[in-house]
């Protein structure tokens, strides 16, 4: 379903001659094709895998954006920002910090004496619930705040 939408959007971007959008969609399509051909994967890419892939692409763009801003390259930074927005449009609505904190609090009830040493266990239970809906770094930050 996501692949079909990407293919249709790719055609639309070509027809509209929207170079920025076209570049971002091509990057998504390329990453999905690489994921499909990865050893051990079947022909179909699951929605969970696709969302994780999109999160990874956004993270790459964010890192490049920060680097370009440090080097005072506003032109390249704006390209990365627009690509991030296009990629993010294929993700489901993102979870709020309050929603993440609520799940973290529920998981913390399973660990009554939880401390910083239990971070990995808690992250392992919370992270899968937000695949494609929240960045792992944001989840980790909320868990650390809850454990503090």
N, C-alpha and C positions, 0 to 999 in steps of 0.2 A: 504494500500500500504506500509506504513512504517512498520507495523507489519509483513507483509510478508517478507520484506527485512531483518528485525531483525531475524526472524525465520531462514531464509536461511543463514545469517551470523553466527548465533549460531551453526548451523550444520557444517558449514565450519570451525569455530574455534575449534569445538570438533574434527573434523577429523584431523586438523593440530596440535592439542594438544597445542594450544596457550593459556596458562592459563590466562595471563593478559587480552587479548581481550575477552576471554570467560567470565571472571568475570564481565567485564564492560557490555557486552551484556546481561548477566543474570540479572544484576541490572536494566537495561533498561526494559527488558521484565517483571520483577517483578513489577516495578513501573507502567507499563502500565496495568498490570492485576489488581493492586490495584485501579487504576483510573477507570477501567471498572466496578469494583464491588462497587465503591463508591455510596452511596445512591443518587438517582436522576439522575444518568448517564445512558445512553442507552448502548447497547452492543458495539456500534462503538465509537471509540475515534477519534475525529476530528483532522485534521492536526494541527490546531491552539492549541488545548489542548495538543497534543503530543509534539509540539515544546516548549510550555511553560513548560511541564514536563521535557524535555531534558535540558532546561535552568536551571531549579531548580536543577537537578542532577549535572550539571556542577558547579553551585554555591556551592553545598555541597562539591564537590571534591576540589574546590578552597579553601574553608575555612579549610578543613582538611589538605591540602597541606601547607598552611601558618602556621598552628599549628605544623605540623611535622618539618617544617624548623626552627621554633622558638626553638624546642626541639632538634635540631641537629640530626634528624632521617632521613637522606638522603635516606635510603632504602625504608621507607614507603612513603616518599615524591615522589620518582620516580614512585612508584605504582599509586599514586593518579594522577600524571601528565599524565601517560600513559592512565589511565581510562578517564581522561578529554578529551584527544585527540580522543579516540574511540567514546565517546559520542558526541563530537562536529562534528564528521564525518557524523552524521545523521541529522544535522541541515542544513538549507539552507545557502547560503553564507551570511556572516555577513555584516551588513551595516557599512559604514565608518563614521567617525566623521563628515566629510563634508556633507554626505547625511542626517545625523540626524540634523545637524545644519541648513541645507536648509529647512527641514520640520518645525523645530522650528521657523525659521524666517517667514515662511508662516503663521503659527498659531499665531505668535505674531502680525501680521497685524490685526487679529480679536480683539486684545486687545491693542488699541492704547496707553493707559496709564498704561501698565502692570508694576507691581512691584512684589516684593517677596511674597506679599499676594496672588497673582494670580497664584502662582506656581502649586497648585493642579489642577486648571482648565486647565492650559496649559499641564501639564503632562497627564491629562485625555484625551486630544485630540491627543497628540503625541504618547503616549505609545502603543495604539492599532495598530498603523500603522507599528510598528516594532516588533510585537510578533514573537518570534523565530529568529529574525534577529539582535537583539541587546539586551544587558543586560539593565534592568531598571535602574540600578545604573549609567551606562554610560550615558543614556538618561537624567537622573536627573542632572548629573554634567553639561552636555551641556546646559540644560535649565537654571541652576543657573548662568552659565557664561553669557548667553544671557541677563538675567535679571539684572546682576550686572552693 
